[in-house]
Amino acid sequence: MEILPMVSTWSWLIVLIVLVVLYKLVLRFLFGMVIVPEDRIGLVTKKYVLVGTDRELPDGRIIATKGEAGYQAQTLAPGLYWWLWPWQYGITMHPFTVIPEGRIGLVLSNDGAELPTGNILARRVESDNFQDTERFLSSGGQKGRQTSVLTPGTYRINPFTFTVTIADMTVIKENMVGIITTLDGDPLQPGQIAGRNVEGHNNFQNIDFFLQHGGNRGLQPQVVLAGSYYINPWAVQIEEIPMTEVPIGHVGVVISYIGEDGEDLTGAAFKHGNIVRKGFRGVWMEPLGPGKYPMNVFTMKVEVVPTTNLVLNWANARTEAHALDRNLSTITVRSKDGFPFNLDVAQIIHIPSVEAPKVIARFGSMTNLVSQVLEPTIGNYFRNSAQDSDVIAFLSTRKERQEAAREHIRAVLEVYNVNAVDTLIGDIVPPDSLMKTLTDRKIAQEEEKTYETQRMAQEKRQGMERETALADIQREVVKAQQSVEIAQRTADAAVKKSEGEARSLKLQVGAESEATKIRAEANAEARRRQAAADAEATKLTADAEAERIAKTGSAEAEKILAIGRSTAEAYELQVKAMGEENFTRFKITEEIGKGQIRVIPDIVINGSGNGTEGSMNGLLGLKLLEQIEERKTGQATKIVDVIVPVDNKAIDKK
């Protein structure tokens, strides 16, 4: 009995644990609970209908909007839901639809009404950006590609109904322009190559507005400028091209291929085309100034016309930067006498900006103006002008012919609304044979002039020689007369010179005697003063010598006295120290040493008992003594010989 309650308790505990762990499954089966996470939506598929009349979908429909079995239009937002039992409803979790920055979402509807015939895009209906499928279908939303796009953001879109494709935004770069071609809309009007102009569609970002207001499919007159746009590529195709540039010094004449036929503004006198106001088909009266323009090159054309002076060269070796004269060449003409020769011509023209539309309306382009008017006009004029003259006359009258050409061409170009500024004749190249003939003729003429000049020079030289000879004779006569006059003047000069020299010698002798007298007096005075100076010097020298001797004697006496005193004191001290007897002996010995007195003889000769040997020894001794004395005497003589010259020099120096 106690075991049963214990088993029952464990059973309830296990059931409770199972319920806690599998509560979602339990609630799902018992109460039909569904929890949709916050980043998901719940897609509902109804398997069958228990009650009600609408059990099956209408033909052609795949999304249920009234509770029919099948894919349900209504989705489950994040949250908690009941009574959706799994045996009747299938719930699928699906992430939100996210459109990143810089991208757009293209929507394809899988259900809805059929597209009208001729339409390729489904028109927009209110459906909260395709998040309300039931409203979309009930409002007449059409299946297929939609005109509306999804901008960057997050959406709860039913993927059973709509398929979203991510695409790039439309970006037009700087200095570029987008040419628009729409893929849906009304057909083009007869005779037009582009659709009508529709305003208010915000650069084709609101394609529904464009279609609702009668926009045509095909090429559009409007363009899209630089920027980023939410444009549906299923509805609009864009071709990016550079902007149209009109350089400085030019104007742009606009030729429009679209629009209504406008009123011709040129009047009846201008019969070469219609010039209309801006916005109509034809050549516009108002040209574009320098700058950049977003022109649709498929619906209109801008013909650039230079408004500065334009130079065109009819020359093989030169072409201007504008290249309008690249097909022009040197003009070949034939003279009256049948000689062909080449002619270079430069034509300067100017097209006023107000006349540029007329030039384009008349010729279509600047190239046509050159080829159709300027080239034949200028070429034919100079060919005709050359046939009226021979080559020599043409060369000699170049200036006059250039002025005539300027006036003629100016009158012709005024008819074509072009101003001829100037006409210039460049290099003229006559035939080589004619040039040789002319050169030979010119050389002969110059030689004739040279010979005539030389003849006249010879005549002048002869006259000059004759005059020179006469001048030489006259020069000799004048020279003789001048020689006589020079001799006379030379003699007069010699007399004058002698008188001057005598007077000069007299003055010189007087000056010398006076100078000698002055020099003698000066010498006597100098000797007298020299004697006085010598006497004074001798007296001063004698006084100085006497004073020197007196002072020297006094000093010597004092010196001797001092030496004697010091010697006496030294002797007295020596006597006291040594005794009188010892001191006397010491001084005798010292004096003998100072005087070199020989106490012992240098040689002692003594004989033995033999008388003969004694005498011989005595002689030898004497001889030896003499040699010793001679040697001493010779050394003393040498010493004297050395000392005497020194003393003599000392005496001489003193």
GIDANOR-V823042 format. One record per residue. PHI is phi in whole degrees, 0 to 359 (999 if undefined). Layout:
BEGIN
phi
PHI
PHI
END
This chain:
BEGIN
phi
999
281
288
296
300
295
296
298
294
294
295
295
294
295
298
296
295
298
295
292
287
250
292
296
294
295
293
296
280
280
239
67
281
227
248
259
299
288
251
224
237
261
267
255
238
271
278
200
245
279
229
110
269
274
264
234
287
295
298
85
255
237
243
274
244
235
87
292
289
124
293
268
292
281
256
262
285
306
157
248
229
238
65
250
292
293
285
245
234
258
249
240
274
224
291
297
273
244
256
291
295
79
234
227
251
264
253
243
274
272
216
137
287
286
291
297
297
96
271
245
233
279
285
285
230
289
207
53
55
65
273
253
293
298
293
301
286
288
270
93
301
257
282
106
292
262
287
283
236
262
277
306
161
242
226
260
251
283
290
294
264
235
249
253
248
275
225
282
293
274
237
254
284
297
62
238
219
260
270
260
228
272
259
219
134
288
296
295
290
301
83
249
257
217
288
285
279
243
257
99
266
57
56
64
281
255
291
294
297
301
287
292
257
83
296
265
281
107
296
250
288
279
235
247
274
300
153
246
221
267
254
283
292
285
255
224
252
236
248
267
227
292
291
278
247
252
293
294
86
224
231
252
269
268
246
266
261
231
104
279
288
267
283
287
264
270
87
286
290
265
247
250
147
268
244
240
284
298
103
258
278
130
274
282
292
266
283
271
281
301
153
247
226
278
266
273
289
271
249
206
233
248
263
278
239
289
253
273
298
245
257
242
250
267
209
289
261
215
219
282
294
288
64
289
255
293
263
271
221
302
277
258
239
234
279
296
271
88
269
276
209
262
220
265
227
238
243
255
234
216
247
298
299
286
265
301
300
292
297
291
296
279
247
91
196
291
298
294
300
293
285
267
238
294
299
291
296
289
298
292
299
288
293
294
294
290
287
270
209
277
296
297
294
295
293
286
249
299
300
296
291
295
294
295
296
300
292
295
292
298
294
291
287
298
294
262
63
236
267
270
283
197
236
237
267
268
285
247
244
290
296
296
297
293
296
293
299
296
294
298
298
295
296
297
298
291
294
300
296
293
297
299
294
294
299
298
293
296
301
294
293
299
301
293
296
299
295
293
299
302
294
294
299
300
293
294
301
297
294
296
300
293
293
301
296
291
298
301
292
293
298
302
292
295
300
300
292
298
303
293
293
299
300
292
294
299
296
292
297
300
293
293
298
297
293
296
300
293
295
297
301
292
293
298
297
291
295
301
289
292
296
298
292
293
299
296
293
297
301
295
293
296
300
293
292
297
294
292
296
297
291
293
297
300
291
295
298
299
295
297
299
295
294
298
300
293
293
297
298
294
299
299
291
293
298
297
279
256
94
293
292
293
294
295
300
299
291
297
295
295
292
301
292
292
274
55
280
274
275
249
289
292
233
246
250
223
250
271
289
280
291
295
294
295
295
299
298
297
295
299
296
297
299
295
294
298
299
295
295
298
298
295
296
298
295
295
295
298
297
297
299
280
283
300
301
293
293
300
296
296
292
300
296
292
END
